[in-house]
Amino acid sequence: MSLFRILRMTPSQFIKRTILKVISKTELILPRWETAKQKFIILPSVSDFSTILPVNIASIPQENIASYYEIISYPERYLYTLNDVYVSYYGVVFKN
């Protein structure tokens, strides 16, 4: 692309063009993320249960007491096995 044409671009057009160039070059460098077969085990759901009330329930403020009487239940959970990946402390999965 000629220098004259670059100088005629608006700043947003220049930024967009630069970002698209970086992405296209990065795409060529990185290996393709292939969809691997995921193995999963379905863990059963946990039926409804209520928590044990604390001994000092009388000293807890009224607006917080309602949370102790809520009924808790968990839906089915899935466990995935992924090969050749790294998982960060925050749960982000990185391939390669």
C-alpha positions in Angstrom: 0.0 0.0 0.0 1.4 3.4 -0.9 2.3 6.0 1.6 -0.1 8.5 0.0 -3.0 6.1 0.6 -2.0 5.5 4.2 -1.8 9.2 4.9 -5.4 9.6 3.6 -6.8 7.1 6.0 -8.7 8.2 9.1 -7.1 7.1 12.4 -9.9 4.5 12.9 -9.3 3.0 9.5 -5.6 2.8 10.1 -6.1 1.1 13.5 -8.6 -1.4 12.0 -6.2 -2.2 9.1 -3.3 -2.7 11.5 -5.3 -5.0 13.8 -6.5 -7.1 10.9 -2.9 -7.4 9.7 -1.7 -8.5 13.1 -4.5 -11.1 13.4 -3.9 -12.5 9.9 -0.1 -12.9 10.6 -0.8 -14.4 14.1 -3.2 -16.9 12.5 -0.5 -18.1 10.2 2.0 -18.6 13.1 -0.2 -20.4 15.6 -1.3 -24.0 15.1 -5.0 -24.6 14.4 -7.2 -25.4 17.3 -8.7 -28.7 16.4 -11.8 -29.9 18.1 -10.8 -32.9 20.1 -13.1 -35.6 21.3 -14.2 -34.6 24.8 -14.8 -37.3 27.3 -17.3 -36.4 30.0 -18.7 -38.0 33.1 -22.1 -36.8 34.2 -22.2 -36.4 37.9 -25.6 -36.8 39.4 -27.5 -33.8 40.7 -27.7 -33.3 44.4 -31.2 -33.3 45.8 -32.6 -30.4 47.7 -31.2 -30.0 51.2 -31.2 -27.3 53.8 -28.1 -26.1 55.7 -27.6 -26.6 59.5 -28.4 -23.4 61.3 -25.6 -21.8 63.3 -25.7 -21.9 67.1 -25.7 -18.1 67.3 -28.7 -17.6 64.9 -30.4 -15.2 67.4 -27.5 -12.8 67.2 -27.4 -12.5 63.4 -29.1 -9.4 61.9 -32.6 -10.0 60.6 -31.8 -9.2 56.9 -29.1 -12.0 56.9 -31.2 -14.7 58.5 -33.2 -15.5 55.4 -30.2 -16.8 53.6 -29.8 -19.5 56.2 -33.3 -20.9 55.4 -32.8 -21.1 51.6 -33.0 -24.6 50.2 -29.9 -25.6 48.2 -29.8 -27.9 45.1 -27.2 -28.5 42.5 -27.9 -29.5 38.9 -26.0 -32.2 37.0 -22.3 -31.4 36.6 -20.0 -32.4 33.8 -16.3 -33.2 33.9 -14.3 -32.7 30.7 -11.0 -34.3 30.0 -8.9 -32.1 27.7 -5.5 -33.2 26.3 -2.4 -31.0 25.8 -3.9 -27.9 27.4 -2.9 -25.5 30.2 -5.4 -24.1 32.7 -4.6 -20.8 34.3 -5.4 -20.0 38.0 -8.6 -18.3 36.8 -9.8 -21.3 34.8 -8.9 -20.0 31.3 -7.9 -23.0 29.1 -4.9 -22.5 26.7 -4.1 -24.9 23.9 -0.3 -25.1 23.0 
